[in-house]
Amino acid sequence: MASAPQSQPARIALAHDWLVGYRGGEGVLDCLARLVSDEYRPGRLYAIFDDGRPLTPAIDAFPHRVSLLNRAPLATRARRWLLPLYHLGVGHLSSMLTADDANERVDLLVSTSSAAVHAIRPPRNVPHLCYCHSPPRYLWHLGEQYSGGLMGVGLRVCSPVLRRLDARGAARVTRYLANSTHTREMIRRFYGRDAEVVFPPVRTDYFTPRSDATDAALSEPERRTLDELDRWASDRGGQYLLCAGALEPYKKTDLAMEAATRAGRPLVVAGNGSQRERLAQLSAGSPLIRMLGRVSDSMLRALYQRANALLFPQLEDFGIIALEAQSCGTPVVALGRGGALDSVRDGVTGVHFAEQHVTDLADAIVRCEETRVQPEVCRANAQRFSEDVFMASMRSEIARTLVSA
């Protein structure tokens, strides 16, 4: 007797807020794109904005659908000015998804969102699994940090309407996944929804302790810069501290600078963002602060490997860089709230401090040095958040969503 035909794997479409650079959210998207391509049938990838630059082979391989907001002049660079119109862009994506589904049935929509794309409307009878990095910070819980200038005025005027639209969109999601216990509480508080926690993936195979192989990946200019930083830090009493990531208001890089100066420790700042010019002015002439701007992955890894500790002064929903540093064997001095409660073990892989005050952070820097954190313990902690662990969790959550639909 002939065996029954095997059912086809599910066709899965992906949605993401915007494709304009590679950060932690795109790391999650890349893992999802690889998982879907390897084990399911890939649909399309829907985004509000897309600047057309390549991101990763897996993300780039998906056919992209982009909202009409992307047609606005300088849309990807000035997307924050279009914030009141995000719901229109999401509505356009919803229409394209429905049309695509009519031509080629979609079995599941998986979105990754910290802004508006979680509100995309799936076609009838298509479940929507949303991996939420955070409910939109600018609407719900960090609005005061976006309140400056003309943009801040517009946000204050529009926020009540935008919150209602955002909550309405959240009600259309079949199931939420949260990237941390902190985000789970935000989803419950703002949307009245429960969520399972699936920690985001950390590239523990890439971010490793220093070795000949990792040093060989550096360019000659990068090696010269690192040698110069080592000499500079040595002249000031030892290894440097590191602050890395986007230079945005909520990241509190200015607090890291002030605290390092208070503690008398050299600090290297790696990253770019809207606050770069202001921070450069604050640190101008300081013998204890060096700003590098945006760096390559290999350079960031080398900075983690050589730093005495990573400073993590911001309230983050999760914060992958705290685990990238630990994966390289480097302890973290972190605000004891938000995602750091999941990722940094106080007194074991770093230290927590209570308030975003200069004295609190400066004291924590000294406490971290006195704690003598073991690199291998940091590394073992980071491996609990590896890409393999994330893939296994997402495979299980996808199956659960498909079965319950």
N, C-alpha and C positions, 0 to 999 in steps of 0.2 A: 504494500500500500504506500502510495506517495505521501511524504510528510507534508504537513500544512505549510503553506508559504509563510516565510518570516515577515513580520510587519516591518515597515521602514522606520528608521530612526526619526525622531521628531524634527520638524523644521523649526529652527529658532531664529528669530529676528532680535537684533540688539538695538538699544537706544542709549545715547550718551549726550550730556549737555552740549559740549563743544569740543572740536578737534583742532586745537590751536597750539599744542605743545604737549610735552610729556612730563607729567607729574604723577603723584600717587594714584589719582583716579584713573589715569591712562594705564598704569600698571595693572590695576584690577581689570580694566577693559581688555588689555592684551591677554591676560590669562583666560578670561571668558572667551575671547575670540579663538584662542588656541583650543580650548576645550570643545567648543561648538564645532570647529572645523574638523577636529579629530574624531569626535564621537557622535555627532548629530549631523543634521543637514543644515548648513548655514543659509539663512535668509539674507536680509539687507541690514545695514547699519544706518540708523536715523540720528541726525544731530541738528541742533538749532543753528550752529555755526561750524564752518570748516574752512580753514585757510589754505587747504590743498597741499600742505607740506606732508611728506611721508612721516609716519610715526613708528610703527613696527610692521614687520612683514604680515603678521596675523591680522592686525587692524586694517592695514592697507588692502588686504586681499578681499575684504567684504565690499560689495557694491554699496556706495554711499548714497543716502538720500538726505538732502540739506534743505532747511526751511527757507522761505522767501525772505526772511530777515537777512540772510547772508548776501542778498543782492544790494543792500544799502552800501553807499560809499564808505570805505574803510570799516566795514561791519565787524570784522574779526578783531581789529585793534581797538575799536570804540564800542565794543559790545555792551559795556556797562551802561552806556548812555541809552541803550535800547531796552534796558531792563523792564520798563513798564509795558513793553510790547512782547515780552517773552511768551506770554500765553497765546498770542496770535501765531507766533512761530511754531509753538507746540500744536496748535490747532491744525496748521498746515501739514505738519508731520503726521498727525492722526489721519488726515484725509489721504495722504499718500500711502500710509500703511494699509488702510482699508482697501484702497484700489489695488495695491500689490497683492493683498490677501485674496481678492476676487480672482486674480489671475493665477496665483500659486499659493495654495493654502499654507498659512502659518499656524503652527501648533502651539507656540509659546513665544511671548515677548519678554525679554529680560532687559531691564534698564539699569543703568548705574547713574546716580544723580546726587548732586548737592545743590542744584538750582531748580530748574523748572521741568526737565524732561520726564520726571516721574509722573507728571500729569497727562502724558500722552494717552489718548483714548484707544484701547485695543479694539480690533474688529470683534464683532459679535461672537461669543463663545470661545474667544481666545484668552487664556489666562495671562496675567501680567505679574511677573515676579520682579520686584524692585530691590536692587542692592543700594541702600541709602547711605551715603557718606555723611550726610547731615541734612535736616530740613534747612531751607535757605537761610543762612546766617543773617543776611542783610534784612530779612523780614521778621525773624522770630526771636533771636537771642543775642545778636551782636550788632544791632542796628546803630548804636551810638558810635561805633568805630567806623561807620560809613557815612557819618552825618555832616562832614565838612563840605563847604563850597556849594555850588549850584546843584551838583548831583545830589548832595545830602538833602537840600530843600525839596527837590523833586521826589526823593524817596519818602520823606516824611509825609508829603501830600498824598502820594499814591499807596502807601503801605496798607491802610485799612482795606482797600479794594483788592490789592494784590494778595493779602493774607486770605481773604475769602476765596479767591480763585485758586490759590494754592491748596487750601484745605479741601475744596471741592474736587480738585484733581487727585488728591491723596485718597479720597473715598473710592476712586475707580481702580486702585491697585488691588490685585487679588491677594498677594502676600508681600510683606516687607521683610527684608533682611537688613540688619544693622551692622555697621563695621566695628562697633564697640558697645560696651554696656552703657556708656554715656549717650551714644546716639540712640540706643534703644529707649532710654528714658525720654529723650527729646521727641522721638516719634510718638510715644505714648502721651506725652504732655501736650504737644501741638496738634496731633492728628487723631488722638484717641484710638490708636491702633497698636496691636501687639506686634513684636518682631523677634525673630530668632537672631542671635549674634553669630556672624561668620567673620572672623578677623581677616583683614586684607592680606594679600600675599607679600612676603618679603623675599627678595632675591638673595637668599642665604648662600647659594652656590656662587654668586658673584661677589657679594660683600663678605670677604673673608679676612682673617688676620694677614699681616704683611708676609710676603714671601718673594722669592726671586721672580716668580711668574707675574705677580701683581706689579712689581717694580718694572718689569720688562714691558708692560703695557703702556707705560708713560712715555710721552714725547720728550724730546730733549729740552724744549723750553719749560715743560712741566717739572722735569727733574731739577732744572736750575732754580725755578721758583721755590720748590720744596726745600732745596739746600739752603737757599737764602732765608726762608722762614725758620728753619731749624737754627741757623746762626742768630737770627734776630731774637728768637725766643730764648736761646741759651744765654744771650747777653742780658736777658731780663729775668734770669733765675730758673729756667727750666722749660718744659713743654708748654705749648700754647693750648688754650681752650678753643673750641670751634662752635660757631653758630652758622647753620646752613639752612637753605630753603628760600622760598619766595620772600622778598622784602615788602611785606604788606603790613598795614597797621596792626592787625590782630596778632601778628607774629612776635611783637614786642622785642624786636632786635635792638631798639634803643635801650631797653631795660637791660639786656645782656651786656651792651657796651658799658653802661653806667656801673653795673655790678662788677664786671671784670676790672674796671678801673678802680673801683672802691677796694676790691680785694688785692689790687696790685699785680694782676695776672695778665699776660699777653693774650689777646683774642683775635682770631682770624674769622672774618665774615665772608661766606661764600654764597652767592645768589644774586638775583636781580629782581626788580619789581618797582612798583610805583613810589616806594619810599627811598629808593637808592640815593637820589640827589640830596634829600634831607639828611639821611644818615651819613653821607659823605661830608656834609657840612658840620654835623655834630662831632665827627671823629677827626676833622682836619687838624693836623698838628699834634695829634695824640701819639705819644711814643708806644702806647700799648695796644693800638687798634690797627689792623690791616684789613682792607677790603679788597677782595679778589674779583668781584662780579661773578657772572655765570661761569661755571667750570664743567669740564667733561665728567662723565661717569668715572673714568679711571682716576682722574684727579680728585674727585670727591671721595672715592674709596681710599686713596692715599692720605687724604686729610683726616678721615676717620681713623685710619691706622696709626697716625702719628700724634693725634690730639690726646691731651691729658684727660679731657672729658668733653662731651657735647652739651652745650647749654640749650635747654628746651623750655623757654620761659612762657610760652603761649598756652592758652586753653585750646586744645585740639580735640576734634572728634575722635581721632585715632593718632595719627602722626607717624608715618612709616619711617621717617628719618631716625627716630629714636631707636628703632630696631635695626636699621641698617648699621648704625654706629655700634650697637651691641654685637651684631653679627661679625663685626671686625674686631671685637674684643674690647671696645671702648665704653666706659660707663657714661651715664646720662644724669645730668642735674635737671630735674623736671618739676614743673608746677604739679602739685599733688592733687590735681583735679582732671576731669575729662579722660581722654584716651590713655594718658600716662598711667592711670591706675591699673590698666590692663597690661601695659607693656613694660613698665619700669618697676622693678621690685625694690622697694625702699630698703636701703642698707645692704642689698645683695648685688644688684646690677647698677646701682646708682643711688641717688638720694632724691627725696621729694622736698619741696619747700612750700610753705602754706599760702603766702600772699605775693602778688605781683608788685613787690616793693624792692627797692635797691638793697636794703640791708638784709632782707630775707634771702635773696638770691646770692648775695656776696657771702653770707654766712654758710649757705649750702655748698658753695664752691669749696670752701675750706673743709667742710665736713666730708665732702666726697673724697678729697685728698687723704684725709685721716682714716677713711673707711677702708682704703686699700682693696678695692674691688678686684676680683680675679678675672682676667680676660676670658678664661675658658668657661666660667660661669655665665658671663654675658653672652658668649657665643651659644651655649646650650639653651639659654632662655630664648634667644632669637629664633632658634630652629623650631620652636613650637609654632611659629607663624610662617613656615616655609610655603613655597608655591605648591608643593605636593599636598600639604595639609589643606590649603585653600581649595585646590582642585577636587579633592575627595569630598569636602563639605559641599561644594557647589553641585557636584554630581548628585549627591543625595537630595539637596533642596530642589533641584530641577525635577528629579523623579517624583518627589513628594507633591510638587505643584501640578505636574501632569496627571498624576493619579487622582488628585482631589478635584480637578477641574470638572 
